Amino acid sequence: MMMRQVHQILRKNRRILEKAAMYHCEGERIPLEPLLEEGFLPGYHTKVSHDAEGKPQYFCYEIGFRMIDNHIVLLQNPLSKAA
């Protein structure tokens, strides 16, 4: 896959996560199915880290999320950052 296509997928994922963050609180479980219907591809992310318990945390640029069953949980709402 060309780098341009990967970048487009990552940008689309970020837009979908930003939109989800507008309607959901940090830490709230967000059903994965509607995000997939919008074109979210959870296998595409820019970084993976692990929390203190060793559970993976994924980042799409600055937006972090965790996969739990068929849901995602935003790690930090990008819209609630303190200025």
PyMOL Python script that loads the backbone (N, CA, C, O; Angstrom):
from pymol import cmd

cmd.read_pdbstr("""\
ATOM      1  N   MET A   1       0.852  -1.173   0.000  1.00  0.00           N
ATOM      2  CA  MET A   1       0.000   0.000   0.000  1.00  0.00           C
ATOM      3  C   MET A   1       0.897   1.235   0.000  1.00  0.00           C
ATOM      4  O   MET A   1       1.905   1.293   0.704  1.00  0.00           O
ATOM      5  N   MET A   2       0.520   2.182  -0.776  1.00  0.00           N
ATOM      6  CA  MET A   2       1.301   3.407  -0.903  1.00  0.00           C
ATOM      7  C   MET A   2       1.185   4.255   0.359  1.00  0.00           C
ATOM      8  O   MET A   2       0.159   4.242   1.038  1.00  0.00           O
ATOM      9  N   MET A   3       2.241   4.983   0.658  1.00  0.00           N
ATOM     10  CA  MET A   3       2.282   5.824   1.852  1.00  0.00           C
ATOM     11  C   MET A   3       1.148   6.848   1.854  1.00  0.00           C
ATOM     12  O   MET A   3       0.592   7.159   2.908  1.00  0.00           O
ATOM     13  N   ARG A   4       0.809   7.367   0.692  1.00  0.00           N
ATOM     14  CA  ARG A   4      -0.274   8.353   0.596  1.00  0.00           C
ATOM     15  C   ARG A   4      -1.599   7.739   1.044  1.00  0.00           C
ATOM     16  O   ARG A   4      -2.383   8.390   1.735  1.00  0.00           O
ATOM     17  N   GLN A   5      -1.851   6.487   0.652  1.00  0.00           N
ATOM     18  CA  GLN A   5      -3.092   5.817   1.040  1.00  0.00           C
ATOM     19  C   GLN A   5      -3.138   5.594   2.550  1.00  0.00           C
ATOM     20  O   GLN A   5      -4.182   5.781   3.174  1.00  0.00           O
ATOM     21  N   VAL A   6      -2.021   5.199   3.130  1.00  0.00           N
ATOM     22  CA  VAL A   6      -1.955   4.993   4.579  1.00  0.00           C
ATOM     23  C   VAL A   6      -2.235   6.312   5.299  1.00  0.00           C
ATOM     24  O   VAL A   6      -2.993   6.339   6.269  1.00  0.00           O
ATOM     25  N   HIS A   7      -1.635   7.393   4.834  1.00  0.00           N
ATOM     26  CA  HIS A   7      -1.850   8.703   5.447  1.00  0.00           C
ATOM     27  C   HIS A   7      -3.321   9.105   5.355  1.00  0.00           C
ATOM     28  O   HIS A   7      -3.865   9.664   6.307  1.00  0.00           O
ATOM     29  N   GLN A   8      -3.966   8.831   4.231  1.00  0.00           N
ATOM     30  CA  GLN A   8      -5.391   9.159   4.082  1.00  0.00           C
ATOM     31  C   GLN A   8      -6.238   8.356   5.060  1.00  0.00           C
ATOM     32  O   GLN A   8      -7.179   8.890   5.647  1.00  0.00           O
ATOM     33  N   ILE A   9      -5.915   7.083   5.240  1.00  0.00           N
ATOM     34  CA  ILE A   9      -6.649   6.243   6.191  1.00  0.00           C
ATOM     35  C   ILE A   9      -6.469   6.779   7.607  1.00  0.00           C
ATOM     36  O   ILE A   9      -7.435   6.869   8.365  1.00  0.00           O
ATOM     37  N   LEU A  10      -5.234   7.135   7.965  1.00  0.00           N
ATOM     38  CA  LEU A  10      -4.972   7.664   9.304  1.00  0.00           C
ATOM     39  C   LEU A  10      -5.714   8.975   9.538  1.00  0.00           C
ATOM     40  O   LEU A  10      -6.261   9.184  10.621  1.00  0.00           O
ATOM     41  N   ARG A  11      -5.742   9.849   8.557  1.00  0.00           N
ATOM     42  CA  ARG A  11      -6.465  11.119   8.690  1.00  0.00           C
ATOM     43  C   ARG A  11      -7.962  10.878   8.847  1.00  0.00           C
ATOM     44  O   ARG A  11      -8.622  11.551   9.638  1.00  0.00           O
ATOM     45  N   LYS A  12      -8.498   9.920   8.095  1.00  0.00           N
ATOM     46  CA  LYS A  12      -9.922   9.593   8.208  1.00  0.00           C
ATOM     47  C   LYS A  12     -10.214   9.018   9.594  1.00  0.00           C
ATOM     48  O   LYS A  12     -11.212   9.380  10.217  1.00  0.00           O
ATOM     49  N   ASN A  13      -9.348   8.125  10.077  1.00  0.00           N
ATOM     50  CA  ASN A  13      -9.527   7.578  11.423  1.00  0.00           C
ATOM     51  C   ASN A  13      -9.545   8.692  12.460  1.00  0.00           C
ATOM     52  O   ASN A  13     -10.380   8.685  13.365  1.00  0.00           O
ATOM     53  N   ARG A  14      -8.632   9.646  12.334  1.00  0.00           N
ATOM     54  CA  ARG A  14      -8.584  10.757  13.293  1.00  0.00           C
ATOM     55  C   ARG A  14      -9.862  11.576  13.246  1.00  0.00           C
ATOM     56  O   ARG A  14     -10.391  11.953  14.292  1.00  0.00           O
ATOM     57  N   ARG A  15     -10.363  11.856  12.058  1.00  0.00           N
ATOM     58  CA  ARG A  15     -11.619  12.622  11.935  1.00  0.00           C
ATOM     59  C   ARG A  15     -12.778  11.873  12.598  1.00  0.00           C
ATOM     60  O   ARG A  15     -13.601  12.479  13.284  1.00  0.00           O
ATOM     61  N   ILE A  16     -12.838  10.564  12.393  1.00  0.00           N
ATOM     62  CA  ILE A  16     -13.917   9.762  12.979  1.00  0.00           C
ATOM     63  C   ILE A  16     -13.801   9.762  14.507  1.00  0.00           C
ATOM     64  O   ILE A  16     -14.810   9.878  15.203  1.00  0.00           O
ATOM     65  N   LEU A  17     -12.577   9.634  15.032  1.00  0.00           N
ATOM     66  CA  LEU A  17     -12.374   9.665  16.481  1.00  0.00           C
ATOM     67  C   LEU A  17     -12.706  11.036  17.061  1.00  0.00           C
ATOM     68  O   LEU A  17     -13.292  11.124  18.140  1.00  0.00           O
ATOM     69  N   GLU A  18     -12.340  12.101  16.361  1.00  0.00           N
ATOM     70  CA  GLU A  18     -12.671  13.453  16.822  1.00  0.00           C
ATOM     71  C   GLU A  18     -14.186  13.639  16.884  1.00  0.00           C
ATOM     72  O   GLU A  18     -14.708  14.222  17.833  1.00  0.00           O
ATOM     73  N   LYS A  19     -14.882  13.142  15.869  1.00  0.00           N
ATOM     74  CA  LYS A  19     -16.343  13.238  15.841  1.00  0.00           C
ATOM     75  C   LYS A  19     -16.939  12.456  17.010  1.00  0.00           C
ATOM     76  O   LYS A  19     -17.854  12.938  17.678  1.00  0.00           O
ATOM     77  N   ALA A  20     -16.423  11.255  17.258  1.00  0.00           N
ATOM     78  CA  ALA A  20     -16.910  10.444  18.385  1.00  0.00           C
ATOM     79  C   ALA A  20     -16.676  11.166  19.700  1.00  0.00           C
ATOM     80  O   ALA A  20     -17.505  11.083  20.607  1.00  0.00           O
ATOM     81  N   ALA A  21     -15.565  11.870  19.817  1.00  0.00           N
ATOM     82  CA  ALA A  21     -15.231  12.581  21.049  1.00  0.00           C
ATOM     83  C   ALA A  21     -16.198  13.733  21.320  1.00  0.00           C
ATOM     84  O   ALA A  21     -16.356  14.152  22.466  1.00  0.00           O
ATOM     85  N   MET A  22     -16.841  14.244  20.279  1.00  0.00           N
ATOM     86  CA  MET A  22     -17.801  15.331  20.455  1.00  0.00           C
ATOM     87  C   MET A  22     -19.048  14.850  21.190  1.00  0.00           C
ATOM     88  O   MET A  22     -19.715  15.634  21.865  1.00  0.00           O
ATOM     89  N   TYR A  23     -19.361  13.565  21.059  1.00  0.00           N
ATOM     90  CA  TYR A  23     -20.610  13.032  21.611  1.00  0.00           C
ATOM     91  C   TYR A  23     -20.417  12.076  22.782  1.00  0.00           C
ATOM     92  O   TYR A  23     -21.396  11.610  23.367  1.00  0.00           O
ATOM     93  N   HIS A  24     -19.179  11.780  23.128  1.00  0.00           N
ATOM     94  CA  HIS A  24     -18.902  10.827  24.195  1.00  0.00           C
ATOM     95  C   HIS A  24     -17.865  11.394  25.155  1.00  0.00           C
ATOM     96  O   HIS A  24     -16.969  12.136  24.752  1.00  0.00           O
ATOM     97  N   CYS A  25     -17.997  11.038  26.419  1.00  0.00           N
ATOM     98  CA  CYS A  25     -17.060  11.479  27.441  1.00  0.00           C
ATOM     99  C   CYS A  25     -15.817  10.598  27.438  1.00  0.00           C
ATOM    100  O   CYS A  25     -15.856   9.449  26.999  1.00  0.00           O
ATOM    101  N   GLU A  26     -14.737  11.142  27.925  1.00  0.00           N
ATOM    102  CA  GLU A  26     -13.503  10.379  28.095  1.00  0.00           C
ATOM    103  C   GLU A  26     -13.784   9.175  28.985  1.00  0.00           C
ATOM    104  O   GLU A  26     -14.423   9.311  30.028  1.00  0.00           O
ATOM    105  N   GLY A  27     -13.317   8.013  28.586  1.00  0.00           N
ATOM    106  CA  GLY A  27     -13.513   6.796  29.361  1.00  0.00           C
ATOM    107  C   GLY A  27     -14.815   6.067  29.071  1.00  0.00           C
ATOM    108  O   GLY A  27     -15.004   4.940  29.527  1.00  0.00           O
ATOM    109  N   GLU A  28     -15.710   6.688  28.324  1.00  0.00           N
ATOM    110  CA  GLU A  28     -16.994   6.058  27.990  1.00  0.00           C
ATOM    111  C   GLU A  28     -16.794   5.046  26.859  1.00  0.00           C
ATOM    112  O   GLU A  28     -16.039   5.296  25.920  1.00  0.00           O
ATOM    113  N   ARG A  29     -17.470   3.912  26.957  1.00  0.00           N
ATOM    114  CA  ARG A  29     -17.394   2.903  25.897  1.00  0.00           C
ATOM    115  C   ARG A  29     -18.202   3.370  24.690  1.00  0.00           C
ATOM    116  O   ARG A  29     -19.372   3.736  24.806  1.00  0.00           O
ATOM    117  N   ILE A  30     -17.556   3.348  23.542  1.00  0.00           N
ATOM    118  CA  ILE A  30     -18.192   3.756  22.294  1.00  0.00           C
ATOM    119  C   ILE A  30     -18.316   2.505  21.423  1.00  0.00           C
ATOM    120  O   ILE A  30     -17.308   1.855  21.144  1.00  0.00           O
ATOM    121  N   PRO A  31     -19.517   2.157  20.993  1.00  0.00           N
ATOM    122  CA  PRO A  31     -19.668   0.971  20.146  1.00  0.00           C
ATOM    123  C   PRO A  31     -18.817   1.091  18.880  1.00  0.00           C
ATOM    124  O   PRO A  31     -18.781   2.144  18.245  1.00  0.00           O
ATOM    125  N   LEU A  32     -18.148   0.024  18.529  1.00  0.00           N
ATOM    126  CA  LEU A  32     -17.248   0.024  17.379  1.00  0.00           C
ATOM    127  C   LEU A  32     -17.998   0.006  16.057  1.00  0.00           C
ATOM    128  O   LEU A  32     -17.542   0.607  15.084  1.00  0.00           O
ATOM    129  N   GLU A  33     -19.137  -0.669  16.004  1.00  0.00           N
ATOM    130  CA  GLU A  33     -19.859  -0.864  14.749  1.00  0.00           C
ATOM    131  C   GLU A  33     -20.172   0.441  14.000  1.00  0.00           C
ATOM    132  O   GLU A  33     -19.903   0.516  12.801  1.00  0.00           O
ATOM    133  N   PRO A  34     -20.726   1.469  14.654  1.00  0.00           N
ATOM    134  CA  PRO A  34     -20.995   2.717  13.911  1.00  0.00           C
ATOM    135  C   PRO A  34     -19.713   3.373  13.373  1.00  0.00           C
ATOM    136  O   PRO A  34     -19.722   3.993  12.310  1.00  0.00           O
ATOM    137  N   LEU A  35     -18.624   3.227  14.117  1.00  0.00           N
ATOM    138  CA  LEU A  35     -17.364   3.800  13.650  1.00  0.00           C
ATOM    139  C   LEU A  35     -16.867   3.053  12.416  1.00  0.00           C
ATOM    140  O   LEU A  35     -16.358   3.661  11.474  1.00  0.00           O
ATOM    141  N   LEU A  36     -17.018   1.728  12.429  1.00  0.00           N
ATOM    142  CA  LEU A  36     -16.633   0.928  11.270  1.00  0.00           C
ATOM    143  C   LEU A  36     -17.471   1.285  10.058  1.00  0.00           C
ATOM    144  O   LEU A  36     -16.966   1.319   8.936  1.00  0.00           O
ATOM    145  N   GLU A  37     -18.752   1.551  10.281  1.00  0.00           N
ATOM    146  CA  GLU A  37     -19.639   1.936   9.181  1.00  0.00           C
ATOM    147  C   GLU A  37     -19.217   3.262   8.557  1.00  0.00           C
ATOM    148  O   GLU A  37     -19.435   3.491   7.367  1.00  0.00           O
ATOM    149  N   GLU A  38     -18.611   4.138   9.365  1.00  0.00           N
ATOM    150  CA  GLU A  38     -18.124   5.419   8.839  1.00  0.00           C
ATOM    151  C   GLU A  38     -16.789   5.275   8.120  1.00  0.00           C
ATOM    152  O   GLU A  38     -16.336   6.203   7.450  1.00  0.00           O
ATOM    153  N   GLY A  39     -16.156   4.099   8.261  1.00  0.00           N
ATOM    154  CA  GLY A  39     -14.885   3.868   7.586  1.00  0.00           C
ATOM    155  C   GLY A  39     -13.690   3.761   8.510  1.00  0.00           C
ATOM    156  O   GLY A  39     -12.553   3.702   8.040  1.00  0.00           O
ATOM    157  N   PHE A  40     -13.921   3.735   9.816  1.00  0.00           N
ATOM    158  CA  PHE A  40     -12.829   3.607  10.785  1.00  0.00           C
ATOM    159  C   PHE A  40     -12.166   2.245  10.621  1.00  0.00           C
ATOM    160  O   PHE A  40     -12.843   1.218  10.573  1.00  0.00           O
ATOM    161  N   LEU A  41     -10.849   2.244  10.537  1.00  0.00           N
ATOM    162  CA  LEU A  41     -10.071   1.012  10.414  1.00  0.00           C
ATOM    163  C   LEU A  41      -9.134   0.929  11.615  1.00  0.00           C
ATOM    164  O   LEU A  41      -8.068   1.545  11.609  1.00  0.00           O
ATOM    165  N   PRO A  42      -9.526   0.162  12.663  1.00  0.00           N
ATOM    166  CA  PRO A  42      -8.753   0.136  13.906  1.00  0.00           C
ATOM    167  C   PRO A  42      -7.344  -0.421  13.761  1.00  0.00           C
ATOM    168  O   PRO A  42      -6.509  -0.200  14.638  1.00  0.00           O
ATOM    169  N   GLY A  43      -7.062  -1.125  12.692  1.00  0.00           N
ATOM    170  CA  GLY A  43      -5.717  -1.651  12.480  1.00  0.00           C
ATOM    171  C   GLY A  43      -4.717  -0.591  12.038  1.00  0.00           C
ATOM    172  O   GLY A  43      -3.516  -0.854  11.978  1.00  0.00           O
ATOM    173  N   TYR A  44      -5.209   0.604  11.729  1.00  0.00           N
ATOM    174  CA  TYR A  44      -4.339   1.699  11.300  1.00  0.00           C
ATOM    175  C   TYR A  44      -4.244   2.716  12.424  1.00  0.00           C
ATOM    176  O   TYR A  44      -5.238   3.350  12.780  1.00  0.00           O
ATOM    177  N   HIS A  45      -3.066   2.872  12.977  1.00  0.00           N
ATOM    178  CA  HIS A  45      -2.801   3.823  14.052  1.00  0.00           C
ATOM    179  C   HIS A  45      -1.339   4.244  13.947  1.00  0.00           C
ATOM    180  O   HIS A  45      -0.551   3.603  13.251  1.00  0.00           O
ATOM    181  N   THR A  46      -0.987   5.302  14.627  1.00  0.00           N
ATOM    182  CA  THR A  46       0.372   5.828  14.515  1.00  0.00           C
ATOM    183  C   THR A  46       1.292   5.351  15.631  1.00  0.00           C
ATOM    184  O   THR A  46       2.513   5.432  15.494  1.00  0.00           O
ATOM    185  N   LYS A  47       0.730   4.854  16.734  1.00  0.00           N
ATOM    186  CA  LYS A  47       1.558   4.438  17.864  1.00  0.00           C
ATOM    187  C   LYS A  47       0.794   3.439  18.719  1.00  0.00           C
ATOM    188  O   LYS A  47      -0.430   3.510  18.832  1.00  0.00           O
ATOM    189  N   VAL A  48       1.526   2.513  19.317  1.00  0.00           N
ATOM    190  CA  VAL A  48       0.964   1.586  20.294  1.00  0.00           C
ATOM    191  C   VAL A  48       1.834   1.675  21.534  1.00  0.00           C
ATOM    192  O   VAL A  48       3.061   1.615  21.444  1.00  0.00           O
ATOM    193  N   SER A  49       1.209   1.815  22.678  1.00  0.00           N
ATOM    194  CA  SER A  49       1.937   1.762  23.949  1.00  0.00           C
ATOM    195  C   SER A  49       1.144   0.850  24.872  1.00  0.00           C
ATOM    196  O   SER A  49       0.078   0.356  24.504  1.00  0.00           O
ATOM    197  N   HIS A  50       1.662   0.631  26.056  1.00  0.00           N
ATOM    198  CA  HIS A  50       0.986  -0.239  27.018  1.00  0.00           C
ATOM    199  C   HIS A  50       0.838   0.490  28.340  1.00  0.00           C
ATOM    200  O   HIS A  50       1.736   1.218  28.763  1.00  0.00           O
ATOM    201  N   ASP A  51      -0.305   0.289  28.991  1.00  0.00           N
ATOM    202  CA  ASP A  51      -0.529   0.929  30.281  1.00  0.00           C
ATOM    203  C   ASP A  51       0.193   0.130  31.369  1.00  0.00           C
ATOM    204  O   ASP A  51       0.904  -0.831  31.073  1.00  0.00           O
ATOM    205  N   ALA A  52       0.009   0.527  32.607  1.00  0.00           N
ATOM    206  CA  ALA A  52       0.694  -0.116  33.733  1.00  0.00           C
ATOM    207  C   ALA A  52       0.326  -1.593  33.874  1.00  0.00           C
ATOM    208  O   ALA A  52       1.103  -2.382  34.411  1.00  0.00           O
ATOM    209  N   GLU A  53      -0.856  -1.960  33.392  1.00  0.00           N
ATOM    210  CA  GLU A  53      -1.303  -3.352  33.462  1.00  0.00           C
ATOM    211  C   GLU A  53      -0.882  -4.155  32.240  1.00  0.00           C
ATOM    212  O   GLU A  53      -1.176  -5.347  32.145  1.00  0.00           O
ATOM    213  N   GLY A  54      -0.190  -3.504  31.300  1.00  0.00           N
ATOM    214  CA  GLY A  54       0.266  -4.177  30.091  1.00  0.00           C
ATOM    215  C   GLY A  54      -0.749  -4.229  28.970  1.00  0.00           C
ATOM    216  O   GLY A  54      -0.522  -4.896  27.961  1.00  0.00           O
ATOM    217  N   LYS A  55      -1.869  -3.534  29.130  1.00  0.00           N
ATOM    218  CA  LYS A  55      -2.902  -3.512  28.096  1.00  0.00           C
ATOM    219  C   LYS A  55      -2.512  -2.511  27.006  1.00  0.00           C
ATOM    220  O   LYS A  55      -2.029  -1.422  27.316  1.00  0.00           O
ATOM    221  N   PRO A  56      -2.715  -2.866  25.733  1.00  0.00           N
ATOM    222  CA  PRO A  56      -2.326  -1.958  24.650  1.00  0.00           C
ATOM    223  C   PRO A  56      -3.221  -0.730  24.566  1.00  0.00           C
ATOM    224  O   PRO A  56      -4.432  -0.794  24.780  1.00  0.00           O
ATOM    225  N   GLN A  57      -2.588   0.378  24.252  1.00  0.00           N
ATOM    226  CA  GLN A  57      -3.265   1.651  24.004  1.00  0.00           C
ATOM    227  C   GLN A  57      -2.822   2.102  22.620  1.00  0.00           C
ATOM    228  O   GLN A  57      -1.628   2.116  22.320  1.00  0.00           O
ATOM    229  N   TYR A  58      -3.761   2.462  21.793  1.00  0.00           N
ATOM    230  CA  TYR A  58      -3.462   2.849  20.420  1.00  0.00           C
ATOM    231  C   TYR A  58      -3.636   4.350  20.271  1.00  0.00           C
ATOM    232  O   TYR A  58      -4.464   4.968  20.940  1.00  0.00           O
ATOM    233  N   PHE A  59      -2.848   4.914  19.393  1.00  0.00           N
ATOM    234  CA  PHE A  59      -2.947   6.350  19.128  1.00  0.00           C
ATOM    235  C   PHE A  59      -3.052   6.570  17.631  1.00  0.00           C
ATOM    236  O   PHE A  59      -2.321   5.972  16.840  1.00  0.00           O
ATOM    237  N   CYS A  60      -3.974   7.438  17.264  1.00  0.00           N
ATOM    238  CA  CYS A  60      -4.067   7.918  15.896  1.00  0.00           C
ATOM    239  C   CYS A  60      -3.715   9.399  15.992  1.00  0.00           C
ATOM    240  O   CYS A  60      -4.557  10.242  16.302  1.00  0.00           O
ATOM    241  N   TYR A  61      -2.453   9.684  15.717  1.00  0.00           N
ATOM    242  CA  TYR A  61      -1.865  10.991  15.979  1.00  0.00           C
ATOM    243  C   TYR A  61      -2.004  11.300  17.471  1.00  0.00           C
ATOM    244  O   TYR A  61      -1.426  10.584  18.289  1.00  0.00           O
ATOM    245  N   GLU A  62      -2.740  12.326  17.849  1.00  0.00           N
ATOM    246  CA  GLU A  62      -2.802  12.715  19.260  1.00  0.00           C
ATOM    247  C   GLU A  62      -3.966  12.074  20.020  1.00  0.00           C
ATOM    248  O   GLU A  62      -4.085  12.257  21.231  1.00  0.00           O
ATOM    249  N   ILE A  63      -4.802  11.342  19.338  1.00  0.00           N
ATOM    250  CA  ILE A  63      -5.995  10.765  19.969  1.00  0.00           C
ATOM    251  C   ILE A  63      -5.721   9.315  20.354  1.00  0.00           C
ATOM    252  O   ILE A  63      -5.473   8.464  19.500  1.00  0.00           O
ATOM    253  N   GLY A  64      -5.771   9.056  21.654  1.00  0.00           N
ATOM    254  CA  GLY A  64      -5.532   7.711  22.155  1.00  0.00           C
ATOM    255  C   GLY A  64      -6.831   6.977  22.414  1.00  0.00           C
ATOM    256  O   GLY A  64      -7.832   7.576  22.805  1.00  0.00           O
ATOM    257  N   PHE A  65      -6.804   5.667  22.190  1.00  0.00           N
ATOM    258  CA  PHE A  65      -7.979   4.847  22.464  1.00  0.00           C
ATOM    259  C   PHE A  65      -7.545   3.444  22.839  1.00  0.00           C
ATOM    260  O   PHE A  65      -6.429   3.013  22.547  1.00  0.00           O
ATOM    261  N   ARG A  66      -8.445   2.755  23.483  1.00  0.00           N
ATOM    262  CA  ARG A  66      -8.238   1.371  23.882  1.00  0.00           C
ATOM    263  C   ARG A  66      -9.393   0.556  23.316  1.00  0.00           C
ATOM    264  O   ARG A  66     -10.534   1.016  23.296  1.00  0.00           O
ATOM    265  N   MET A  67      -9.096  -0.642  22.863  1.00  0.00           N
ATOM    266  CA  MET A  67     -10.121  -1.556  22.359  1.00  0.00           C
ATOM    267  C   MET A  67     -10.574  -2.452  23.507  1.00  0.00           C
ATOM    268  O   MET A  67      -9.748  -3.096  24.153  1.00  0.00           O
ATOM    269  N   ILE A  68     -11.881  -2.497  23.764  1.00  0.00           N
ATOM    270  CA  ILE A  68     -12.457  -3.374  24.781  1.00  0.00           C
ATOM    271  C   ILE A  68     -13.672  -4.046  24.146  1.00  0.00           C
ATOM    272  O   ILE A  68     -14.669  -3.394  23.837  1.00  0.00           O
ATOM    273  N   ASP A  69     -13.568  -5.359  23.957  1.00  0.00           N
ATOM    274  CA  ASP A  69     -14.625  -6.119  23.289  1.00  0.00           C
ATOM    275  C   ASP A  69     -14.930  -5.459  21.948  1.00  0.00           C
ATOM    276  O   ASP A  69     -14.019  -5.258  21.146  1.00  0.00           O
ATOM    277  N   ASN A  70     -16.169  -5.125  21.691  1.00  0.00           N
ATOM    278  CA  ASN A  70     -16.553  -4.465  20.437  1.00  0.00           C
ATOM    279  C   ASN A  70     -16.789  -2.977  20.659  1.00  0.00           C
ATOM    280  O   ASN A  70     -17.709  -2.390  20.090  1.00  0.00           O
ATOM    281  N   HIS A  71     -15.944  -2.375  21.496  1.00  0.00           N
ATOM    282  CA  HIS A  71     -16.032  -0.952  21.817  1.00  0.00           C
ATOM    283  C   HIS A  71     -14.638  -0.345  21.790  1.00  0.00           C
ATOM    284  O   HIS A  71     -13.629  -1.047  21.862  1.00  0.00           O
ATOM    285  N   ILE A  72     -14.610   0.971  21.685  1.00  0.00           N
ATOM    286  CA  ILE A  72     -13.365   1.693  21.934  1.00  0.00           C
ATOM    287  C   ILE A  72     -13.626   2.635  23.103  1.00  0.00           C
ATOM    288  O   ILE A  72     -14.757   3.046  23.359  1.00  0.00           O
ATOM    289  N   VAL A  73     -12.558   2.959  23.794  1.00  0.00           N
ATOM    290  CA  VAL A  73     -12.623   3.916  24.898  1.00  0.00           C
ATOM    291  C   VAL A  73     -11.562   4.962  24.617  1.00  0.00           C
ATOM    292  O   VAL A  73     -10.382   4.638  24.483  1.00  0.00           O
ATOM    293  N   LEU A  74     -11.982   6.224  24.528  1.00  0.00           N
ATOM    294  CA  LEU A  74     -11.025   7.296  24.299  1.00  0.00           C
ATOM    295  C   LEU A  74     -10.222   7.508  25.587  1.00  0.00           C
ATOM    296  O   LEU A  74     -10.785   7.551  26.681  1.00  0.00           O
ATOM    297  N   LEU A  75      -8.916   7.639  25.442  1.00  0.00           N
ATOM    298  CA  LEU A  75      -8.060   7.819  26.611  1.00  0.00           C
ATOM    299  C   LEU A  75      -8.083   9.255  27.098  1.00  0.00           C
ATOM    300  O   LEU A  75      -8.049   9.510  28.302  1.00  0.00           O
ATOM    301  N   GLN A  76      -8.139  10.180  26.173  1.00  0.00           N
ATOM    302  CA  GLN A  76      -8.241  11.581  26.546  1.00  0.00           C
ATOM    303  C   GLN A  76      -9.037  12.274  25.461  1.00  0.00           C
ATOM    304  O   GLN A  76      -8.706  12.178  24.279  1.00  0.00           O
ATOM    305  N   ASN A  77     -10.071  12.963  25.856  1.00  0.00           N
ATOM    306  CA  ASN A  77     -10.897  13.664  24.894  1.00  0.00           C
ATOM    307  C   ASN A  77     -10.082  14.835  24.334  1.00  0.00           C
ATOM    308  O   ASN A  77      -9.734  15.750  25.081  1.00  0.00           O
ATOM    309  N   PRO A  78      -9.772  14.820  23.033  1.00  0.00           N
ATOM    310  CA  PRO A  78      -8.950  15.889  22.449  1.00  0.00           C
ATOM    311  C   PRO A  78      -9.623  17.254  22.510  1.00  0.00           C
ATOM    312  O   PRO A  78      -8.950  18.279  22.401  1.00  0.00           O
ATOM    313  N   LEU A  79     -10.943  17.281  22.682  1.00  0.00           N
ATOM    314  CA  LEU A  79     -11.662  18.552  22.732  1.00  0.00           C
ATOM    315  C   LEU A  79     -11.651  19.162  24.116  1.00  0.00           C
ATOM    316  O   LEU A  79     -12.023  20.324  24.282  1.00  0.00           O
ATOM    317  N   SER A  80     -11.223  18.382  25.139  1.00  0.00           N
ATOM    318  CA  SER A  80     -11.254  18.890  26.508  1.00  0.00           C
ATOM    319  C   SER A  80      -9.874  19.277  27.033  1.00  0.00           C
ATOM    320  O   SER A  80      -9.696  19.463  28.237  1.00  0.00           O
ATOM    321  N   LYS A  81      -8.899  19.399  26.134  1.00  0.00           N
ATOM    322  CA  LYS A  81      -7.553  19.769  26.575  1.00  0.00           C
ATOM    323  C   LYS A  81      -7.552  21.179  27.143  1.00  0.00           C
ATOM    324  O   LYS A  81      -8.170  22.092  26.595  1.00  0.00           O
ATOM    325  N   ALA A  82      -6.860  21.331  28.231  1.00  0.00           N
ATOM    326  CA  ALA A  82      -6.749  22.661  28.830  1.00  0.00           C
ATOM    327  C   ALA A  82      -5.810  23.523  27.992  1.00  0.00           C
ATOM    328  O   ALA A  82      -4.782  23.049  27.509  1.00  0.00           O
ATOM    329  N   ALA A  83      -6.164  24.759  27.830  1.00  0.00           N
ATOM    330  CA  ALA A  83      -5.353  25.669  27.012  1.00  0.00           C
ATOM    331  C   ALA A  83      -4.211  26.238  27.813  1.00  0.00           C
ATOM    332  O   ALA A  83      -3.421  27.024  27.290  1.00  0.00           O
TER     333      ALA A  83
END
""", "prot")
cmd.dss("prot")
cmd.show_as("cartoon", "prot")
cmd.util.cbc("prot")
cmd.orient("prot")
